[in-house]
Amino acid sequence: MEQQIKEELEKVYKYIGIEVNFIDFRNYKIIICTDKMEEIDSFVYNYNVNYTLEFNISIIIDIIDKIIIKLFKKGEENGEENGERWKWFL
């Protein structure tokens, strides 16, 4: 299942590395990386079997998008113009 989740996420995120690791029953660690596979952030997602794969993926995408936006804003708050730490992404 983790390979399936990873493949679906890679279709959406072309310039961000995504790793998906099985932790425990229905729990997956989603790791967001730079293009050089340096870890940026991670979170644990509890896969809901009552939802389709597509719906679970859409929830994960929403979480990743929020993390990316938060990190972009955080960079600007720290005096980095135009998100300097995200230059590789742009």
N, C-alpha and C positions, 0 to 999 in steps of 0.2 A: 504494500500500500504506500510506503514512503516513496518508492520510486515513481509511482503514479502521481502522487501529490507534487513531487519535485518537477516532473515533466510538465505538468499543467502550469505551475508557477513560472517555469522557465519560458513558456510561451508568452507570458505577460511581461516579465522582467528580463530584457535582453542584455542590459549592462550592469546588472547586479547579480552577484553569485548567490544562489540559494542552496542551502543544505537542509535536508530533512532527516532527522534521526528518530527512530522508534525508541520510546522510553519505557512505556508500560501499556497495558491494556487501553487502547484508543488514545493514548497520549503521545504526541509527537513534538519534538523540539525543532522549531523552525529557526534556522540561523541565516541572517542576512549578512552578506559579505561584499567587499569591494570586488572589482574585476580581477584583482590579484589575490582573491580569496582570503583577505584579512577580515576577521569578524568585526562587524559594525554593531550589531545588536542581535538579540535572540528572544524568543518567547516560547512558551509551551502551549500547544493547542490541543484541546480535547475534542477528538473527532466524534461528531454526533451521528450515530447510525440511523437516526430518524430522518436525516436530511440526505439529499443526493450528494454525490461527489462534487458536482458543479456548485451546489449551494455552500458546501463546506469550503471549497476553494475560494468562493467569493468572499466569505467571512475572513479567510486568511489574507486575501488581497487587501481588504479594508484595513486590517491590522497593520500590514506591512506599509501601506500608503500613509497611515497615521504616523508610524515610526519615521519614515523618510521625511515627511513634512516637519515633524518635531525636530529632527536633527538639522534640517536645513535652517529652520528658524533659530535653533540654538547656536549655529555657526555665526549667523548674522548678529546675534546678541553679544557674542564674544568678540566683536569687532572684525570679523572676517567678512570682507566685502564680497557680495554675490556668492556666498557659501564656498569660500576657497577650499575647504576640505572636501567639497563635492565636485571639484573641477574634473576629475576623472569621469564623473557621471554625465556631465554636460557635454 
